[in-house]
Amino acid sequence: MPYLCGLWRFANAYLNVFKEVETVNVVRKEEFYTIEDIYALPEGCRAELIDGRIYDMAPPSRRHQDILFLLSRKIADYIDSNNGKCKVYLAPFAVFLNEDNRNYVEPDISVICDENKLDEKGCNGAPDWIIEIVSQGSRRMDYLIKLFKYRNAGVKEYWIVDSGKDRITVYNFVDDTVEEYAFGDDVPVGIYEDFVVKVLDA
């Protein structure tokens, strides 16, 4: 499916060349995409948009989904038991990081505590806490591209859950710290004072 999505974008980029042809000169500019291009993808294609560049998303594995359900359930249960105001959303859920038309991501888990950021389309601005569960094809995206993007956008806490290494990397951008934990460890949540999460092998 990602291949088909990429083929669709290639075809559109090829057609756009003709829009850039002028009577005297042909000017070829680097192609940048917008949120409108994301919404125009064929049904079944999922992609994210970062600084005008589209990144295809492969279907998640069963283990990925097991971990996703485990973590989201624990977070939601904690918030409910403490009458918390934060909301937990699972992918696919739209996050418009910079409130512009060139950034659109679908984090695996988004925890949002400011209800003013929420509307029917998704979250406008940075969630307080984001968790990404690494897939085979998302390693560079999660560890590099999204790391810097989330930090610069104002995310307070970012977890990378790497099931291939049974490791959780926790970035607390407020305190400017990085901690690593193994599956089975109690992992403290930075945005809460008394909440720890144990990531078990799914």
C-alpha positions as a Python dict, from the first residue, in 0.01 Angstrom:
ca = {
    (1, 'M'): (0, 0, 0),
    (2, 'P'): (279, 257, 73),
    (3, 'Y'): (415, 180, -274),
    (4, 'L'): (80, 269, -429),
    (5, 'C'): (64, 590, -227),
    (6, 'G'): (412, 684, -349),
    (7, 'L'): (315, 603, -707),
    (8, 'W'): (10, 827, -674),
    (9, 'R'): (229, 1117, -554),
    (10, 'F'): (478, 1059, -836),
    (11, 'A'): (201, 1080, -1092),
    (12, 'N'): (72, 1405, -943),
    (13, 'A'): (421, 1555, -927),
    (14, 'Y'): (472, 1462, -1294),
    (15, 'L'): (149, 1637, -1390),
    (16, 'N'): (249, 1944, -1189),
    (17, 'V'): (558, 1986, -1406),
    (18, 'F'): (330, 2110, -1682),
    (19, 'K'): (189, 2374, -1452),
    (20, 'E'): (537, 2522, -1413),
    (21, 'V'): (601, 2561, -1785),
    (22, 'E'): (611, 2923, -1894),
    (23, 'T'): (632, 3056, -2248),
    (24, 'V'): (1003, 3138, -2227),
    (25, 'N'): (1149, 2950, -1932),
    (26, 'V'): (1085, 2622, -1757),
    (27, 'V'): (1146, 2658, -1384),
    (28, 'R'): (1152, 2333, -1182),
    (29, 'K'): (1105, 2396, -810),
    (30, 'E'): (1142, 2147, -529),
    (31, 'E'): (807, 1988, -460),
    (32, 'F'): (642, 2068, -128),
    (33, 'Y'): (310, 1928, -15),
    (34, 'T'): (32, 2059, 203),
    (35, 'I'): (-237, 1909, 424),
    (36, 'E'): (-472, 1926, 125),
    (37, 'D'): (-247, 1669, -46),
    (38, 'I'): (-274, 1440, 257),
    (39, 'Y'): (-653, 1455, 245),
    (40, 'A'): (-642, 1390, -130),
    (41, 'L'): (-457, 1059, -94),
    (42, 'P'): (-645, 754, -222),
    (43, 'E'): (-853, 565, 32),
    (44, 'G'): (-636, 329, 235),
    (45, 'C'): (-319, 536, 199),
    (46, 'R'): (-182, 681, 521),
    (47, 'A'): (98, 935, 531),
    (48, 'E'): (239, 1211, 748),
    (49, 'L'): (353, 1556, 644),
    (50, 'I'): (657, 1724, 800),
    (51, 'D'): (777, 2061, 671),
    (52, 'G'): (608, 1999, 338),
    (53, 'R'): (748, 1650, 284),
    (54, 'I'): (526, 1343, 275),
    (55, 'Y'): (628, 1024, 457),
    (56, 'D'): (433, 705, 386),
    (57, 'M'): (307, 497, 679),
    (58, 'A'): (313, 118, 662),
    (59, 'P'): (41, -89, 830),
    (60, 'P'): (133, -169, 1193),
    (61, 'S'): (223, -517, 1309),
    (62, 'R'): (19, -718, 1557),
    (63, 'R'): (279, -665, 1831),
    (64, 'H'): (273, -292, 1763),
    (65, 'Q'): (-103, -293, 1816),
    (66, 'D'): (-77, -504, 2133),
    (67, 'I'): (165, -252, 2286),
    (68, 'L'): (-49, 38, 2167),
    (69, 'F'): (-357, -104, 2337),
    (70, 'L'): (-168, -188, 2658),
    (71, 'L'): (-22, 161, 2696),
    (72, 'S'): (-334, 352, 2598),
    (73, 'R'): (-546, 151, 2839),
    (74, 'K'): (-309, 216, 3131),
    (75, 'I'): (-294, 587, 3055),
    (76, 'A'): (-669, 622, 3015),
    (77, 'D'): (-734, 425, 3335),
    (78, 'Y'): (-497, 651, 3530),
    (79, 'I'): (-659, 968, 3398),
    (80, 'D'): (-1011, 839, 3467),
    (81, 'S'): (-926, 721, 3820),
    (82, 'N'): (-787, 1065, 3904),
    (83, 'N'): (-1067, 1260, 3736),
    (84, 'G'): (-808, 1407, 3503),
    (85, 'K'): (-887, 1647, 3224),
    (86, 'C'): (-636, 1514, 2971),
    (87, 'K'): (-756, 1318, 2669),
    (88, 'V'): (-589, 1012, 2513),
    (89, 'Y'): (-608, 960, 2136),
    (90, 'L'): (-475, 672, 1929),
    (91, 'A'): (-363, 675, 1568),
    (92, 'P'): (-506, 752, 1326),
    (93, 'F'): (-562, 1088, 1496),
    (94, 'A'): (-461, 1412, 1325),
    (95, 'V'): (-213, 1642, 1497),
    (96, 'F'): (-144, 1973, 1325),
    (97, 'L'): (182, 2047, 1503),
    (98, 'N'): (255, 2400, 1387),
    (99, 'E'): (-98, 2506, 1304),
    (100, 'D'): (7, 2553, 942),
    (101, 'N'): (-68, 2360, 624),
    (102, 'R'): (270, 2186, 594),
    (103, 'N'): (275, 1969, 907),
    (104, 'Y'): (44, 1679, 983),
    (105, 'V'): (134, 1378, 1196),
    (106, 'E'): (-49, 1080, 1343),
    (107, 'P'): (136, 980, 1663),
    (108, 'D'): (61, 634, 1795),
    (109, 'I'): (-57, 789, 2123),
    (110, 'S'): (-129, 1156, 2190),
    (111, 'V'): (-213, 1288, 2537),
    (112, 'I'): (-363, 1637, 2522),
    (113, 'C'): (-444, 1837, 2835),
    (114, 'D'): (-554, 2165, 2678),
    (115, 'E'): (-905, 2115, 2541),
    (116, 'N'): (-877, 2441, 2348),
    (117, 'K'): (-640, 2263, 2110),
    (118, 'L'): (-905, 2009, 2015),
    (119, 'D'): (-1165, 2030, 1743),
    (120, 'E'): (-1344, 1783, 1518),
    (121, 'K'): (-1040, 1751, 1290),
    (122, 'G'): (-791, 1669, 1565),
    (123, 'C'): (-533, 1858, 1770),
    (124, 'N'): (-414, 2203, 1669),
    (125, 'G'): (-72, 2246, 1826),
    (126, 'A'): (153, 2018, 2028),
    (127, 'P'): (15, 1743, 2252),
    (128, 'D'): (158, 1734, 2604),
    (129, 'W'): (280, 1376, 2570),
    (130, 'I'): (346, 1168, 2260),
    (131, 'I'): (432, 800, 2236),
    (132, 'E'): (563, 644, 1917),
    (133, 'I'): (598, 266, 1888),
    (134, 'V'): (883, 189, 1653),
    (135, 'S'): (802, -19, 1347),
    (136, 'Q'): (1051, -173, 1110),
    (137, 'G'): (1017, 112, 864),
    (138, 'S'): (976, 399, 1111),
    (139, 'R'): (1307, 389, 1300),
    (140, 'R'): (1467, 693, 1133),
    (141, 'M'): (1140, 882, 1151),
    (142, 'D'): (1082, 819, 1522),
    (143, 'Y'): (1441, 859, 1644),
    (144, 'L'): (1544, 1155, 1430),
    (145, 'I'): (1285, 1344, 1229),
    (146, 'K'): (1000, 1333, 1479),
    (147, 'L'): (1230, 1377, 1778),
    (148, 'F'): (1342, 1721, 1664),
    (149, 'K'): (1003, 1814, 1525),
    (150, 'Y'): (820, 1730, 1848),
    (151, 'R'): (1072, 1914, 2060),
    (152, 'N'): (1060, 2228, 1848),
    (153, 'A'): (679, 2219, 1835),
    (154, 'G'): (646, 2231, 2215),
    (155, 'V'): (570, 1869, 2310),
    (156, 'K'): (654, 1827, 2679),
    (157, 'E'): (733, 1455, 2681),
    (158, 'Y'): (814, 1206, 2407),
    (159, 'W'): (846, 830, 2446),
    (160, 'I'): (998, 602, 2184),
    (161, 'V'): (891, 245, 2252),
    (162, 'D'): (1122, 14, 2057),
    (163, 'S'): (982, -338, 2054),
    (164, 'G'): (1278, -458, 1847),
    (165, 'K'): (1514, -371, 2132),
    (166, 'D'): (1267, -402, 2424),
    (167, 'R'): (1362, -48, 2518),
    (168, 'I'): (1179, 274, 2604),
    (169, 'T'): (1355, 607, 2553),
    (170, 'V'): (1195, 893, 2743),
    (171, 'Y'): (1262, 1252, 2639),
    (172, 'N'): (1146, 1510, 2892),
    (173, 'F'): (1174, 1833, 2696),
    (174, 'V'): (1068, 2048, 2992),
    (175, 'D'): (1356, 1928, 3213),
    (176, 'D'): (1582, 1858, 2914),
    (177, 'T'): (1654, 1498, 3017),
    (178, 'V'): (1677, 1164, 2839),
    (179, 'E'): (1630, 832, 3019),
    (180, 'E'): (1628, 475, 2893),
    (181, 'Y'): (1432, 184, 3036),
    (182, 'A'): (1388, -183, 2955),
    (183, 'F'): (1056, -355, 2903),
    (184, 'G'): (935, -456, 3249),
    (185, 'D'): (1081, -149, 3421),
    (186, 'D'): (861, 103, 3597),
    (187, 'V'): (879, 411, 3375),
    (188, 'P'): (784, 739, 3545),
    (189, 'V'): (562, 976, 3348),
    (190, 'G'): (700, 1328, 3348),
    (191, 'I'): (373, 1516, 3306),
    (192, 'Y'): (233, 1344, 3618),
    (193, 'E'): (395, 1324, 3961),
    (194, 'D'): (267, 985, 4075),
    (195, 'F'): (222, 779, 3760),
    (196, 'V'): (453, 502, 3641),
    (197, 'V'): (394, 270, 3347),
    (198, 'K'): (532, -79, 3304),
    (199, 'V'): (573, -177, 2940),
    (200, 'L'): (546, -554, 2921),
    (201, 'D'): (638, -780, 2634),
    (202, 'A'): (328, -799, 2417),
}
